[in-house]
Amino acid sequence: MSNSKVLDQKALSESDSSKQRGTTKTAAWNDFLALVKSGIIKSNLITVFTGLWLALHFLGMSFLKNLDIVVLAIIGSALIIGGAGALNNYIDRDIDHLMERTKKRPTVTGKASAKSVLLLGLTLVLVGTILLAFTTWTAALIGLFGVFAYVILYTFSKRKLVSNTIIGSLSGAVPPLIGWAAVDANLSVIAWMLFLIMFIWQPPHFYALAMRRVEEYRAAGIPMLPVVKGFKRTKISMIFWILLLMPIPFFLDPLGLPLMIIAMALNIGWLVLGLYGFKMKNDDKWAKLMFIYSLNYLTILSVSMVIVTLI
């Protein structure tokens, strides 16, 4: 065999090894993102930032001059949310294999051991709490409450109580409070309105998802509202929660009339779409529309709150 052929084969072998290492690293990173539930982290950081921004705005503080607080709050929040997600994966590893959307989690496939996931979750929560404590102790305590509400109250109620979604809404509502408290430990009315918006927003958001995944939840023995009460009762409950959002814009008057109008328009649009569900024959399609609307609702409202302070 000529030297050139030997060199070519060696080059090909090195290339294959390099690709293999790259694939392994990518797979490991994807497994990590699945463990910490990166999608939940991203969506919650939007409201953390909103709380941060509004607190700085109402206190007349410069965003650029307080970047240290912003960075600590964002990273700290991301870590505790990710840690809570990992702990939830650790606890739910015995039922995740029963659901299509969770059966490929590393805790189910065996790519991550239960001990390593538990250690990861606790470490992230600890480091995240320390970072938040460098802003204010209030932010750190609220963050810990959010972890407790998600990992303990929600994770265990999910298996026994049909009200698990409402209980879980407590944890999902604390991110804007964390953001605000990182700047100002004395939470204002606006801060609590952000909490209420997030708390009320979650049931119709997750009920829509539960309707689309109803058979998976039924197979896993999880008493979600659509499983226990059926679709009609779920639709009525979604309308109820959307109606609770209606008064909220009137408490947002410090942010100005344009924001109040945007919030009310979003509420009315969601209500109209919700009522249309009683006429629409395809429940799965309607639930998908409701789910997508809820995501856009939260994004548009949060971004609008930031924009109106810049005008």
N, C-alpha and C positions, 0 to 999 in steps of 0.2 A: 504494500500500500504506500502511495506517495505521501510525502510530508504535507502537501496541500490538502489531501483528503483527510488526513489525521487532524489537521488544524480545523478544517470545516466541521468535522464531527464533534470536536471539542467545543467549538463555538456554538454549535446547535445544542449541545448538552448544557452548556452554561446558560444559554438563552432560555431553555426549558426550565432549568432550575430557578432562574430569576423570575420567570412567569409564575411558577408554582409558589414561590415565596410571596410574590405580590398578591396572588389569589388568596393565600392563607391569611395575609394581613388584612385584606379587604373583608374576608369572611369573619375574622375575629372582631373587626370594627363593627360590622353589621350586627353581630351577636351582642356586642356591648350596647349598641343603640337600641336593640330590642329589649334588653334587660332593663335599661333605665327609662324605657318608653319615651324616646326622643320626640315623638309627635306631641305628647302631652306637655313635655317641657317647653317646646316652641310656642304652643298656644297659650300656656300660662305666663310665659315671659312677656307676652304682649300686654297683659293686664298688670303685671309687675311694673313694667315701664310706664304704663299709663298712670298708675298710682304715684310713681316717682316724679314723673314730669309735672303732674298737677300739684303735688305738694311743693315742689320748687317754685312753680308759677305763683301760687297763692301766698307763699312766704316771701316772694320777691327775691329769690335766690338765683344766682347764675348757674346755668347747667354746666358750662365749661369749667367754672371755678370749683365745682363740686363733683368732678368726674370720679374722684376716688370713692365717694359714696355710691355713685351710679354703678361703677364697676363691681364694688363689693356686694351691692344688693343684687345685681343681675347674676353674677357668678354664684353667690351664696344661695340664691333662690333656685338656680338651675341644679345645683348639687343636691339640695334637700328634696327637690321634686324628683330628680333622678333616683335618689336613694330610696324614697318612698315607693317609687315604681319597682325598683329591684326587690324590695322587701315584699311587695304585693306579689311579684312573680314567685318569690320563694314560698310564700304561703299557699298560693293557688296552683302549685305545680301538680297537685293530685287531681285537679279537675280541668286544667287547661287542655289536656289531650282530647277532651270530649267536644271541644269547639273548633270549628274550622279556622277562625281568625287567630286562635291562640295555640294551636297544636304544633306550630313550628318554632315556638319559643325555645331558646337554648336550655331552659330548665326542663323542657319536655323531651327534646331530642337527645339530651345527655351531653351536649356540648359544654355545658357549664354545670359544675357540681353544686348541690344545694348549699354546702358549706361555703363555697367561694361566693355565691350570690348573696348569702346572708352577710358575709364579711364586707362585700362591696356595698351593699345597702347601708349598713351601719356606719361604714367609713365615710360615705358621701354625705349622710345626714350629719355626722359629727363635724366634718370640715365645713359644710355649708352653714351650720349653726354658728360656728366660730366666726366665719366671715361676716355673717349678718350681725353678730354681736359687736363687731367693730364699727357698725353704723349706729344702732341703738339696741339696747336689751329688749325693747318692745318688739322690734322686728324679729329678733331671734326667737322670742317666746311665741309670737304668732306663727312663725315658721314651724316650730315644734308642735304647736297645736294642729297645724295643717297635716303634719306627718301622722300624728296620733289619730286624727279624724279619718284619714285615708287608710292607713295600715291596720288600725284596730277597729274603729267604729264601722267603716264601710266594708272592709274586706270580710269581716266576720258576719255582719248583718246581711251581706249579699247572699249568704247561703240559707238564711232562715226567714228574713222579713221582706215583704213586698215593698216596704217603704225604704229599701236599701238605697234607691236612687236619691231620695230626698236627704237621707243621712249622709250620703257621699257628697252631696252638694256643699256641705260645710267646708270640706277640704278644698274643693274647687273654687270657693269664694274668697279664700284668704290671700291669694297672690297680690291683688291690688292693695290690700291692707299692709302686706309686707313692704311693698314699694313705698307706700306713703309713710309708714312708720320708720323706714330707714332714714327719711329726711326729717320727719316730725313725729315724735312719739305721742303727741296729743292729737289723736285722730279726729278730724273735723267731720261735719255732716256730709260733705262731698265724699270723703273716704268711705263712710258707711253706706252711702248710696251706691258706690262702686261695688261694695260687698253685696248689697242687696241685688243689684243687677246680675251679678255672677251667680248668686244663690238661686234666684228665680229662673234664670236662663237655662240652667242645667237640666231640670226635669224634662221639659219638652225636647231639648236637644238629645238627651240620652234615651228618651222613650221612642223617638224616631228611629234611633239605631237599634233599640231592642225589638221594635216591630220587624225590622229587616232581618234580624238574627234570632227571631223567636224560636225556631226549631232547635237552634244550637243551644240556647239557654234552657229549653225544655229538656234536651238530652243531658245537659250538665246538671239538671236538678236545681237551677237557680230561679227563684220565684220573682222574676221580673214582672212588672205590671201586665204586659201583653200576654204572658204565659198564664198568669193566675186569673186575670179579669177579662181578657179578650181585647180585641182591637177597638171596639166601640167605646168601652170604658176608658181605654188608654187615650183615645182621641178627646174625650170629654175632659180628662185630666190635663191634657196638653193645653186645651183652650183655657182652662182655669188658671194655669200658671202664666200663660201669655197675658191674660186679663190683669194679673197682679203686677205686670210690668207697666201698665197704662199710667198710673199716677207718678211713676218715678221721674219722668221728664220735668215735672213741676218743681221738683226738689233740686234740679240742676240749673236753676236760674242764675247762679253766680257765673256759669260758663256762657251765659248769653242766650238770646232768643234763637239764633240760628241753630245752635246745638239742641235746644229744646225741640225745635221743629223737626230736626233730623231724627232725634230719638223717638218722637211721636210717630213720625212717618214709618220708621222701622217697625214699631210696635203694631201699627195698623196693618201694614203689609203682612206681617207674620200672622196676625189674627185672621185676616181675609183668607190667606193660604190654609190656615188651620181649619176654618169653617168649610172650605172647599173639600176637605177630606171626607165630609159626610156625604158628599155627592159623587166623588170620584170612585170609580169601581176598582181601580187597580191600587190596592193599599200599599203594595211594595213601592210602586212608583211615587205615590204621594209621600210616603215616609222618607224616601230619598230626597224629594224636593224640600221637605221640612228640615231634614238634616243639613242639606247644603245651605238653605236659607239661614239656619241658625249660625253656621260658621261665618257667613258673610255679615250677618247681623253684628256679631261680636267684633269682627275686624273693622267694619265700617264705623261703628260707634266709638271704638277705642281710638282709631286714627283721627276721627272727627274731633274728639276731645283734645287731642294734641294740636290739631290744625287751628281750631278756634282761638287758642291761646297765642297763636303766632300772628293773628290778623290784627 
